[in-house]
Amino acid sequence: MIILPAIDLHQGQCVRLLQGDYATAHVVADSALDTARSFQEQGARWMHMVDLDGAKGGAPQNAQLIFDVLQNVDMHIEVGGGIRDMASVELYLEKGVSRVILGSAALENPAFVKEAVGRYGKKIAVGIDALGGKAAAQGWTEKSGKDYLELAKEMEALGVEFIICTDIQQDGMMSGPNLEMLDKLNRAVSCNIIASGGVSSLLDIVNLYDLGLYGAIAGKSIYTGALDLRRAITACQRVSGKAPKTRQAAEDELERYFQKSELLPAVIQEEETGEVLMLAYMNRESLVKTLQTGTTWFYSRSRKALWNKGETSGHTQQVCSVYADCDDDTLLIKVKQKGPACHTGSHSCFFKTLWPEKDGAEQKENGI
C-alpha cells in the first residue's frame, strides 16, 4: 500500500481543516516546499496536494505554488481542487503532475470525466467525498443525494481506475478512518481505492493495509507527530504473498525497487532448510507475476523474455515469502522447491567450492 502525505493549500499556506470546514483552517507548516522535501527525505514516493481555494472557487488558484514544489522534489504528485474542465487537467499534466483528481465534476459532469479518462487514462482519479454516505461537492460545501457506492460504480463504468474516498466526518478528527465504508467500496468496484480522512496512528495504516487498499492519505497525524511517516512507509513496503488488487497497484507498489535498475537480482532460498538454491533476475513484470501466481517468474537477459521456473521440467518453486534488502535493490525469495533447482540436476546451483582451499592431501590426490 502506498502512503501519500498530504499538503492542503489555502491562500498560499499549508493548512488543515476539520471535517472540511474552511472556518477551521489553521496553518500547520511554514513552507509547502520544505514540507514536501521533508516527506521525500522520510521515504515518500507519492504526495497528495489539494488546492482548497480552487475546490471552493471552481478553478485552480494555487497552481503556481504546486508547480514550484513539483520542480524541486523527486516525487509523484497527485493534485485535486477546482479541476473542472479540460484546460485545468492539461495545465497540471503538462507541467508534470502524475495524477489529477476530479471531484465535483464526477457529480456534475460525468461526460467530462469520461472524456478526461479517454485522453489520459490512469492519470485521472476521481475523489468521492461522502457525508452520511452521500457524495458531497463544491469543496464539501454541498451535499448531493447520491450514494457514494452508486457514484463509484458509475465512475468505474466510465473507465476510472483510481478513486480517492473521504469520509468528511472523519477528516482531520484523528479518530481513525471509516474502515467499514472503505471496505464496502473496495469490494464494490475494481478501481484502486485510496483512503483519505481520519488516519491517526500506525495502527490505522495497518488496518487499511489489511483491507487491501491501493493507498492511504495522511495529513494531520503527520503534522502533529502522531504518525511517524517513515515507519508508516516501511510498514507498507512489505512485499507479501497477498497480491495487490490490480496490476497497476502492483506496479506502483513495487516501483521503489526499480529506481536504480530495470532488473533486480533475486536470491532464491529454500524455506525449510535455509539453503540458497539459485540467483536470477526479475523485472517489474516478472515480480508482479510472481506475487500474483505464487510461483517464481524471472527475466532472461539472454532471451529478453520472462520464464517461469519449472514450467518445462516440473521443478517448480512455490513462493513462501519475499523480502527486500535495506537498499531496496536485491530480493530474497523463500520457496518450497520441487525437485532440483539447478539445470545440472543438483539441488542447488551453488555446489562448486572455491574457498576454503582443500587440504594438502586432497590437493595432491587431485593433482593440484
JODA-V921603 format. One line per field, one symbol per residue. ss: DSSP state (H for helix, E for strand, L for the rest). phi: phi as a letter, one per 20 degrees, with the letter a starting at -180 (. if undefined). A space follows every 50 residues. Layout:
BEGIN
ss: ???
phi: ???
END
This chain:
BEGIN
ss: LEEEEEEEEELLEEEEEELLEEEEEEEEELLHHHHHHHHHHLLLLEEEEE EHHHHHHLLLLLHHHHHHHHLLLLLEEEEELLLLLHHHHHHHHHLLLLEE EELHHHHHLHHHHHHHHHHHHHHEEEEEEEELLEEEELLLLEEEEEEHHH HHHHHHHLLLLEEEEEELLLLLLLLLLLHHHHHHHHHHLLLEEEEELLLL LHHHHHHHHHLLLLEEEELHHHHHLLLLHHHHHHHLLLLLLLLLLLHHHH HHHHHHHHLLLLLEEEEEEELLLLLEEEEEEELHHHHHHHHHHLELEEEE LLLLEEEELLLLLLLLEEEEEEEELLLLLEEEEEEEELLLLLLLLLLLLL LLLLLLLLLHHHHHHLLL
phi: .eedfdcddclmdeccddlmeffegcfdbfcffffffffffeofdcbdcc effffeenbgccfffffffgfccdcfcdccomecbfffgfgfffeoffbd dedgffeebfffgfffffeclfedcdedddcmndfdblmmecdedeffff fffffgfenfeccddcegfefmeldnfeffffffffeeceffddebonfc afffffffgffmffbbeccgfffenfcegffffffeefedfffgfcffff fffegfedfebfcdfcedcfffdnffeacbdcdgffffffffencfccde ffelbfbdgnfeeneecefeaccdffelcbdddecdedmfeeffoffcfe ceedaffffgfffffeme
END
